[in-house]
Amino acid sequence: MDDSSHTEARGGRTETLAQRLAQRIEQGLLLPGSRLPSVREGARQQGVSPSTLVAAYDRLQALGLIEARPKRGFFVREPRGAGSRAAPRAALPVLHPPPFDSLTLMRGLMSSWDTPTPAHGTLPPDWLDATPLRQALRQALAEDDPRLLLGYGDAQGDRLLREQLAEQQAEFGTACLPEQILLTGGATQALDLVAQTLVQPGDAVLVDDPGWPIDFARLAQLGLRALAVPRTAQGPDLAVLAALLQQHRPRLYLTVNVLHNPTGHSLTLAQAHQLLRLAEAGDCLVVEDDTYWGFAAANLPRLAALDGLRRTLRISGFSKLIGAGLRVGYLAGPQALVDRLTERKLVQQLASPALNERALARLLQRGWLRRHMERVNERLAVARARCQRHAEAAGCRFALPPAGLFGWLDSGVDSERLALRLAEQGFRIAAEPLFSPTRRAGPHLRVNFAASQEPRFWRALELSRRTLPRWE
């Protein structure tokens, strides 16, 4: 690596470290007046050189977040009045322009659905089968119930489908009545209803970091404060979660705990119990997004099952499994909360699309979805193994053994710069900053196993990596 590459790599490490420390200050994990580690100790803790830590401290001083006290060290600055502390993440300079933000990515992927890329969030079209759904729609139309096509449906959703879903919850260990289920226009609408009904602008909401970028965009549009709970290959950082709960008293924690998007991690039973204990002590409602249930074993711990739907909402859907055009999702939770959310849906939408919901109920009755997912998961297992071989040949590795639909690939270089290089060759990838509420830089990218089968992509990845300095 030449001198310019060394400088560039060191600048990336400085930027990442400064953003990480700024985030901790903003979230209250480093309190005003607290002393920061010495240069030597801080460099050891962060796994960087002393010069990199000094450069990061210099960035934070320039932003007014910390101050150097002669012969004493570095300290978090006391606020100088309400609103005086700027949002550090926005103030920190971005080293390289992002190739796209979350909304741009979503628009691009929706418009190019028939040409899958590694950045896609769904199964490729040739993995899906529309015939059973057409048959179920015809069966629903043939029923002697004109409301399915001509009238308003039930605001809470088709009763037959809610009965089917209540039975399905038992497979995950959750006792649930049909009255505790609200059908929605996909899991996305369920999350919208929760964010619009249960919190107010200015409230704090916990999110995974990395996590689902549309959640970050949703919270920002509603004027809510997203507090990041770091998520690693070992799961959520429960120490940070405990500190955020105590410091900010957030109302909600939005999280994916089975086949986490994007890392692929699933909580252990011990982690799930500890997370629930912390949430209960902090009076925080846990919103468990179980969108990827069809790709996972039913016996993996579900927070909703362990909690008995007392302080949890379970949200799921069928877009990832059957096809995004169906737009049927649901939430299950405490009866009183479901009633409130149903009222919000009634005001927004009046009623559910009864025809789609009844067709889905017929599919579930026939057992088709179970057989479909068995076939998909067999095919996915082959795709994951192939991607793992390609990744190793390209000099990359997955943060976790591949599972489910997505893998969190460590490219060994700045993933955002890698995204720019690959975009020039016609490949769209989802780089690490996209999945961070702080747009934190890093070497990871989310890979859709089913949509990453082209050897040409992996060759382009390998060649592009060689042109970039190593991420350290």
C-alpha positions as semicolon CSV with decimal commas, in nm:
position;residue;x (nm);y (nm);z (nm)
1;M;0,000;0,000;0,000
2;D;0,148;0,343;-0,092
3;D;0,157;0,647;0,141
4;S;-0,167;0,793;0,006
5;S;-0,347;0,464;0,064
6;H;-0,215;0,450;0,423
7;T;-0,340;0,804;0,482
8;E;-0,678;0,723;0,332
9;A;-0,720;0,408;0,542
10;R;-0,619;0,595;0,860
11;G;-0,869;0,869;0,774
12;G;-1,145;0,610;0,746
13;R;-1,060;0,464;1,086
14;T;-1,051;0,811;1,242
15;E;-1,389;0,895;1,091
16;T;-1,549;0,574;1,211
17;L;-1,410;0,611;1,563
18;A;-1,516;0,976;1,588
19;Q;-1,869;0,887;1,477
20;R;-1,885;0,602;1,728
21;L;-1,778;0,824;2,019
22;A;-2,007;1,107;1,906
23;Q;-2,300;0,865;1,902
24;R;-2,223;0,754;2,259
25;I;-2,209;1,114;2,375
26;E;-2,538;1,202;2,206
27;Q;-2,710;0,895;2,350
28;G;-2,591;0,974;2,701
29;L;-2,362;0,673;2,731
30;L;-2,073;0,916;2,785
31;L;-2,214;1,172;3,027
32;P;-2,117;1,543;3,044
33;G;-1,813;1,586;3,266
34;S;-1,699;1,226;3,233
35;R;-1,335;1,161;3,158
36;L;-1,244;0,977;2,839
37;P;-0,979;0,706;2,841
38;S;-0,619;0,818;2,804
39;V;-0,470;0,802;2,457
40;R;-0,280;0,484;2,535
41;E;-0,571;0,309;2,710
42;G;-0,831;0,432;2,460
43;A;-0,624;0,312;2,165
44;R;-0,596;-0,031;2,328
45;Q;-0,971;-0,047;2,398
46;Q;-1,065;0,059;2,045
47;G;-0,802;-0,151;1,869
48;V;-0,646;0,149;1,688
49;S;-0,315;0,330;1,696
50;P;-0,265;0,620;1,943
51;S;-0,239;0,862;1,649
52;T;-0,580;0,751;1,519
53;L;-0,738;0,805;1,861
54;V;-0,578;1,149;1,895
55;A;-0,715;1,243;1,550
56;A;-1,064;1,125;1,656
57;Y;-1,043;1,328;1,978
58;D;-0,939;1,630;1,769
59;R;-1,254;1,587;1,555
60;L;-1,474;1,575;1,864
61;Q;-1,305;1,885;2,011
62;A;-1,366;2,075;1,686
63;L;-1,735;1,984;1,716
64;G;-1,751;2,109;2,072
65;L;-1,833;1,767;2,213
66;I;-1,520;1,715;2,427
67;E;-1,248;1,934;2,574
68;A;-0,884;1,881;2,670
69;R;-0,792;1,983;3,026
70;P;-0,419;2,039;3,081
71;K;-0,247;1,753;3,266
72;R;-0,585;1,584;3,323
73;G;-0,694;1,445;2,985
74;F;-1,005;1,465;2,768
75;F;-1,356;1,520;2,907
76;V;-1,708;1,528;2,766
77;R;-1,815;1,892;2,759
78;E;-2,101;2,017;2,969
79;P;-2,394;2,142;2,755
80;R;-2,401;2,518;2,723
81;G;-2,777;2,550;2,726
82;A;-3,075;2,377;2,573
83;G;-3,019;2,281;2,214
84;S;-2,657;2,393;2,216
85;R;-2,512;2,053;2,136
86;A;-2,531;1,993;1,764
87;A;-2,615;1,650;1,639
88;P;-2,261;1,516;1,604
89;R;-2,330;1,266;1,335
90;A;-2,467;1,529;1,099
91;A;-2,166;1,753;1,168
92;L;-1,900;1,492;1,107
93;P;-1,778;1,513;0,748
94;V;-1,849;1,225;0,512
95;L;-1,533;1,095;0,348
96;H;-1,704;0,974;0,033
97;P;-2,047;1,053;-0,114
98;P;-2,295;0,772;-0,049
99;P;-2,398;0,578;-0,359
100;F;-2,760;0,586;-0,242
101;D;-2,968;0,633;0,070
102;S;-3,241;0,397;0,192
103;L;-3,526;0,556;-0,003
104;T;-3,323;0,572;-0,325
105;L;-3,229;0,208;-0,280
106;M;-3,592;0,106;-0,224
107;R;-3,713;0,292;-0,534
108;G;-3,438;0,139;-0,743
109;L;-3,502;-0,215;-0,624
110;M;-3,877;-0,187;-0,672
111;S;-3,833;-0,058;-1,026
112;S;-3,583;-0,335;-1,114
113;W;-3,758;-0,626;-0,943
114;D;-3,722;-0,857;-1,243
115;T;-3,341;-0,813;-1,252
116;P;-3,227;-0,921;-0,901
117;T;-2,907;-0,783;-0,755
118;P;-2,715;-0,874;-0,438
119;A;-2,880;-0,573;-0,268
120;H;-3,235;-0,705;-0,317
121;G;-3,451;-0,768;-0,012
122;T;-3,675;-1,038;-0,157
123;L;-3,657;-1,373;-0,334
124;P;-3,593;-1,351;-0,710
125;P;-3,902;-1,385;-0,932
126;D;-3,801;-1,729;-1,059
127;W;-3,805;-1,860;-0,701
128;L;-4,174;-1,773;-0,664
129;D;-4,487;-1,935;-0,804
130;A;-4,795;-1,723;-0,877
131;T;-5,017;-2,016;-0,979
132;P;-5,132;-2,120;-0,628
133;L;-5,214;-1,759;-0,543
134;R;-5,419;-1,720;-0,861
135;Q;-5,607;-2,037;-0,771
136;A;-5,671;-1,912;-0,418
137;L;-5,797;-1,579;-0,551
138;R;-6,037;-1,760;-0,786
139;Q;-6,155;-1,975;-0,496
140;A;-6,218;-1,665;-0,285
141;L;-6,409;-1,497;-0,570
142;A;-6,628;-1,807;-0,605
143;E;-6,740;-1,787;-0,243
144;D;-7,090;-1,660;-0,177
145;D;-6,972;-1,347;0,000
146;P;-7,010;-1,029;-0,208
147;R;-6,826;-0,824;0,055
148;L;-6,498;-0,982;-0,054
149;L;-6,510;-0,783;-0,377
150;L;-6,788;-0,525;-0,348
151;G;-6,803;-0,416;0,015
152;Y;-6,583;-0,293;0,294
153;G;-6,391;-0,559;0,475
154;D;-6,344;-0,582;0,848
155;A;-6,112;-0,310;0,984
156;Q;-5,935;-0,574;1,193
157;G;-5,905;-0,804;0,893
158;D;-6,064;-1,121;0,759
159;R;-6,184;-1,337;1,047
160;L;-6,092;-1,664;0,876
161;L;-5,732;-1,553;0,821
162;R;-5,700;-1,426;1,178
163;E;-5,815;-1,767;1,300
164;Q;-5,550;-1,932;1,082
165;L;-5,282;-1,698;1,213
166;A;-5,386;-1,751;1,574
167;E;-5,329;-2,124;1,522
168;Q;-4,994;-2,050;1,358
169;Q;-4,877;-1,851;1,662
170;A;-4,902;-2,171;1,865
171;E;-4,623;-2,318;1,647
172;F;-4,398;-2,045;1,787
173;G;-4,512;-2,113;2,143
174;T;-4,754;-1,819;2,168
175;A;-5,111;-1,855;2,293
176;C;-5,310;-1,602;2,092
177;L;-5,678;-1,536;2,013
178;P;-5,800;-1,407;1,673
179;E;-5,907;-1,088;1,854
180;Q;-5,540;-1,024;1,940
181;I;-5,443;-1,007;1,572
182;L;-5,472;-0,707;1,340
183;L;-5,423;-0,760;0,966
184;T;-5,230;-0,489;0,782
185;G;-5,103;-0,396;0,438
186;G;-4,779;-0,585;0,488
187;A;-4,548;-0,571;0,789
188;T;-4,453;-0,217;0,683
189;Q;-4,801;-0,082;0,759
190;A;-4,800;-0,263;1,092
191;L;-4,477;-0,083;1,187
192;D;-4,625;0,247;1,065
193;L;-4,932;0,202;1,285
194;V;-4,718;0,127;1,589
195;A;-4,492;0,430;1,537
196;Q;-4,787;0,665;1,473
197;T;-5,002;0,541;1,762
198;L;-4,780;0,453;2,055
199;V;-4,523;0,734;2,054
200;Q;-4,521;1,111;2,002
201;P;-4,278;1,339;1,812
202;G;-3,965;1,383;2,019
203;D;-3,996;1,046;2,191
204;A;-3,701;0,807;2,193
205;V;-3,723;0,472;2,013
206;L;-3,457;0,202;2,029
207;V;-3,342;0,046;1,702
208;D;-3,086;-0,213;1,602
209;D;-2,755;-0,090;1,462
210;P;-2,712;-0,226;1,203
211;G;-3,082;-0,253;1,132
212;W;-3,353;-0,201;0,873
213;P;-3,301;0,142;0,702
214;I;-3,671;0,197;0,630
215;D;-3,732;0,196;1,006
216;F;-3,479;0,480;1,039
217;A;-3,649;0,678;0,762
218;R;-3,992;0,619;0,916
219;L;-3,885;0,739;1,260
220;A;-3,715;1,048;1,115
221;Q;-4,028;1,144;0,919
222;L;-4,236;1,116;1,238
223;G;-3,996;1,333;1,439
224;L;-3,886;1,047;1,666
225;R;-3,536;1,001;1,810
226;A;-3,370;0,675;1,705
227;L;-3,131;0,541;1,970
228;A;-2,894;0,278;1,837
229;V;-2,845;-0,056;2,014
230;P;-2,525;-0,204;1,866
231;R;-2,580;-0,544;1,707
232;T;-2,284;-0,773;1,649
233;A;-2,238;-1,132;1,541
234;Q;-2,299;-1,222;1,908
235;G;-2,631;-1,034;1,925
236;P;-2,748;-0,702;2,075
237;D;-2,518;-0,523;2,318
238;L;-2,728;-0,568;2,632
239;A;-2,506;-0,338;2,839
240;V;-2,573;-0,051;2,598
241;L;-2,943;-0,145;2,592
242;A;-2,959;-0,125;2,972
243;A;-2,785;0,214;2,974
244;L;-3,014;0,359;2,706
245;L;-3,324;0,236;2,887
246;Q;-3,211;0,397;3,211
247;Q;-3,090;0,721;3,054
248;H;-3,364;0,795;2,798
249;R;-3,671;0,591;2,904
250;P;-3,762;0,500;2,543
251;R;-4,117;0,385;2,479
252;L;-4,039;0,126;2,208
253;Y;-3,764;-0,107;2,094
254;L;-3,795;-0,209;1,727
255;T;-3,588;-0,522;1,672
256;V;-3,544;-0,830;1,455
257;N;-3,441;-1,122;1,672
258;V;-3,479;-1,422;1,441
259;L;-3,252;-1,405;1,133
260;H;-3,169;-1,045;1,211
261;N;-3,154;-0,818;0,909
262;P;-2,874;-0,772;0,804
263;T;-2,641;-0,986;1,020
264;G;-2,845;-1,311;1,014
265;H;-2,808;-1,355;1,393
266;S;-3,081;-1,524;1,598
267;L;-3,110;-1,469;1,973
268;T;-3,023;-1,745;2,212
269;L;-3,273;-1,831;2,483
270;A;-3,055;-1,668;2,750
271;Q;-3,020;-1,346;2,547
272;A;-3,395;-1,333;2,485
273;H;-3,476;-1,371;2,856
274;Q;-3,226;-1,102;2,952
275;L;-3,353;-0,861;2,686
276;L;-3,711;-0,905;2,809
277;R;-3,610;-0,848;3,170
278;L;-3,435;-0,523;3,076
279;A;-3,732;-0,404;2,870
280;E;-3,977;-0,477;3,151
281;A;-3,762;-0,299;3,408
282;G;-3,740;0,000;3,173
283;D;-4,115;-0,002;3,094
284;C;-4,037;-0,038;2,723
285;L;-4,261;-0,218;2,473
286;V;-4,067;-0,458;2,250
287;V;-4,180;-0,469;1,886
288;E;-4,051;-0,795;1,741
289;D;-4,030;-0,790;1,363
290;D;-4,043;-1,158;1,262
291;T;-4,065;-1,100;0,889
292;Y;-3,818;-1,379;0,807
293;W;-3,995;-1,653;1,004
294;G;-4,039;-1,875;0,699
295;F;-3,661;-1,909;0,655
296;A;-3,601;-2,001;1,021
297;A;-3,669;-2,294;1,250
298;A;-3,995;-2,260;1,442
299;N;-3,823;-2,354;1,768
300;L;-3,592;-2,051;1,773
301;P;-3,681;-1,831;2,074
302;R;-3,944;-1,568;1,999
303;L;-3,971;-1,278;2,240
304;A;-4,349;-1,272;2,197
305;A;-4,371;-1,637;2,303
306;L;-4,145;-1,596;2,607
307;D;-4,333;-1,284;2,714
308;G;-4,680;-1,421;2,636
309;L;-4,767;-1,104;2,438
310;R;-4,780;-0,900;2,757
311;R;-4,520;-0,633;2,675
312;T;-4,445;-0,739;2,317
313;L;-4,595;-0,695;1,975
314;R;-4,512;-0,955;1,711
315;I;-4,515;-0,824;1,355
316;S;-4,484;-1,042;1,048
317;G;-4,600;-1,084;0,691
318;F;-4,586;-1,289;0,374
319;S;-4,419;-1,063;0,116
320;K;-4,078;-1,225;0,158
321;L;-4,228;-1,574;0,128
322;I;-4,506;-1,556;-0,133
323;G;-4,455;-1,229;-0,318
324;A;-4,448;-0,860;-0,234
325;G;-4,762;-0,783;-0,436
326;L;-4,990;-0,962;-0,189
327;R;-4,941;-0,691;0,078
328;V;-5,083;-0,884;0,372
329;G;-4,912;-0,861;0,708
330;Y;-5,024;-0,862;1,068
331;L;-4,942;-0,776;1,425
332;A;-5,028;-0,974;1,737
333;G;-5,022;-0,832;2,086
334;P;-5,210;-0,742;2,402
335;Q;-5,581;-0,698;2,335
336;A;-5,593;-0,335;2,452
337;L;-5,304;-0,235;2,224
338;V;-5,451;-0,420;1,926
339;D;-5,780;-0,232;1,980
340;R;-5,598;0,103;1,975
341;L;-5,406;0,012;1,662
342;T;-5,726;-0,109;1,493
343;E;-5,885;0,230;1,557
344;R;-5,586;0,402;1,395
345;K;-5,611;0,171;1,094
346;L;-5,986;0,240;1,068
347;V;-5,919;0,614;1,047
348;Q;-5,641;0,571;0,793
349;Q;-5,782;0,301;0,570
350;L;-6,141;0,216;0,675
351;A;-6,100;-0,154;0,599
352;S;-5,870;-0,431;0,483
353;P;-5,844;-0,569;0,125
354;A;-6,071;-0,862;0,205
355;L;-6,012;-1,056;-0,118
356;N;-5,634;-1,086;-0,071
357;E;-5,677;-1,182;0,293
358;R;-5,933;-1,453;0,218
359;A;-5,712;-1,592;-0,060
360;L;-5,421;-1,613;0,182
361;A;-5,643;-1,790;0,434
362;R;-5,727;-2,054;0,172
363;L;-5,356;-2,100;0,092
364;L;-5,279;-2,157;0,459
365;Q;-5,571;-2,400;0,492
366;R;-5,438;-2,610;0,205
367;G;-5,090;-2,631;0,357
368;W;-4,938;-2,488;0,040
369;L;-4,721;-2,230;0,214
370;R;-4,551;-2,493;0,430
371;R;-4,462;-2,703;0,123
372;H;-4,351;-2,394;-0,068
373;M;-4,114;-2,289;0,212
374;E;-3,966;-2,637;0,234
375;R;-3,875;-2,617;-0,135
376;V;-3,741;-2,261;-0,102
377;N;-3,529;-2,344;0,201
378;E;-3,377;-2,646;0,028
379;R;-3,281;-2,424;-0,262
380;L;-3,153;-2,152;-0,029
381;A;-2,924;-2,398;0,149
382;V;-2,754;-2,469;-0,184
383;A;-2,735;-2,097;-0,266
384;R;-2,579;-2,015;0,071
385;A;-2,312;-2,281;0,031
386;R;-2,229;-2,152;-0,316
387;C;-2,206;-1,790;-0,191
388;Q;-1,977;-1,897;0,091
389;R;-1,740;-2,062;-0,157
390;H;-1,747;-1,756;-0,384
391;A;-1,685;-1,524;-0,088
392;E;-1,385;-1,719;0,034
393;A;-1,240;-1,726;-0,317
394;A;-1,285;-1,348;-0,334
395;G;-1,098;-1,300;-0,005
396;C;-1,408;-1,220;0,202
397;R;-1,584;-1,387;0,492
398;F;-1,930;-1,380;0,648
399;A;-1,966;-1,241;1,000
400;L;-2,177;-1,545;1,088
401;P;-2,227;-1,886;0,928
402;P;-2,476;-1,813;0,648
403;A;-2,841;-1,860;0,748
404;G;-3,172;-1,746;0,607
405;L;-3,196;-1,510;0,311
406;F;-2,920;-1,259;0,398
407;G;-2,553;-1,269;0,493
408;W;-2,340;-0,993;0,647
409;L;-2,026;-1,006;0,436
410;D;-1,698;-0,860;0,558
411;S;-1,533;-0,731;0,243
412;G;-1,217;-0,614;0,418
413;V;-1,245;-0,268;0,259
414;D;-1,464;0,042;0,289
415;S;-1,801;-0,097;0,176
416;E;-1,933;0,238;0,059
417;R;-1,638;0,293;-0,171
418;L;-1,674;-0,067;-0,284
419;A;-2,039;0,003;-0,367
420;L;-1,933;0,290;-0,591
421;R;-1,681;0,072;-0,777
422;L;-1,934;-0,208;-0,828
423;A;-2,210;0,033;-0,934
424;E;-1,987;0,139;-1,223
425;Q;-1,991;-0,226;-1,336
426;G;-2,368;-0,262;-1,306
427;F;-2,385;-0,433;-0,964
428;R;-2,584;-0,276;-0,683
429;I;-2,483;-0,370;-0,331
430;A;-2,617;-0,263;0,008
431;A;-2,320;-0,116;0,198
432;E;-2,284;-0,101;0,577
433;P;-2,368;0,272;0,622
434;L;-2,712;0,209;0,475
435;F;-2,799;-0,010;0,775
436;S;-2,674;0,229;1,043
437;P;-2,889;0,511;1,186
438;T;-2,566;0,711;1,207
439;R;-2,445;0,609;0,859
440;R;-2,141;0,455;1,029
441;A;-1,874;0,347;0,782
442;G;-1,753;-0,011;0,778
443;P;-1,641;-0,305;0,563
444;H;-1,968;-0,502;0,562
445;L;-2,236;-0,540;0,298
446;R;-2,563;-0,731;0,301
447;V;-2,577;-1,012;0,048
448;N;-2,901;-1,170;-0,070
449;F;-2,797;-1,533;-0,113
450;A;-3,069;-1,613;-0,365
451;A;-2,984;-1,308;-0,579
452;S;-2,603;-1,342;-0,563
453;Q;-2,546;-1,655;-0,769
454;E;-2,370;-1,493;-1,065
455;P;-1,996;-1,574;-1,065
456;R;-1,948;-1,249;-1,259
457;F;-2,052;-1,049;-0,950
458;W;-1,802;-1,225;-0,727
459;R;-1,522;-1,172;-0,979
460;A;-1,608;-0,801;-0,994
461;L;-1,610;-0,790;-0,615
462;E;-1,268;-0,951;-0,593
463;L;-1,113;-0,720;-0,851
464;S;-1,269;-0,407;-0,697
465;R;-1,141;-0,500;-0,351
466;R;-0,786;-0,506;-0,484
467;T;-0,808;-0,140;-0,583
468;L;-0,904;-0,023;-0,231
469;P;-0,700;0,009;0,088
470;R;-0,763;-0,255;0,352
471;W;-1,012;-0,168;0,625
472;E;-0,853;-0,182;0,970
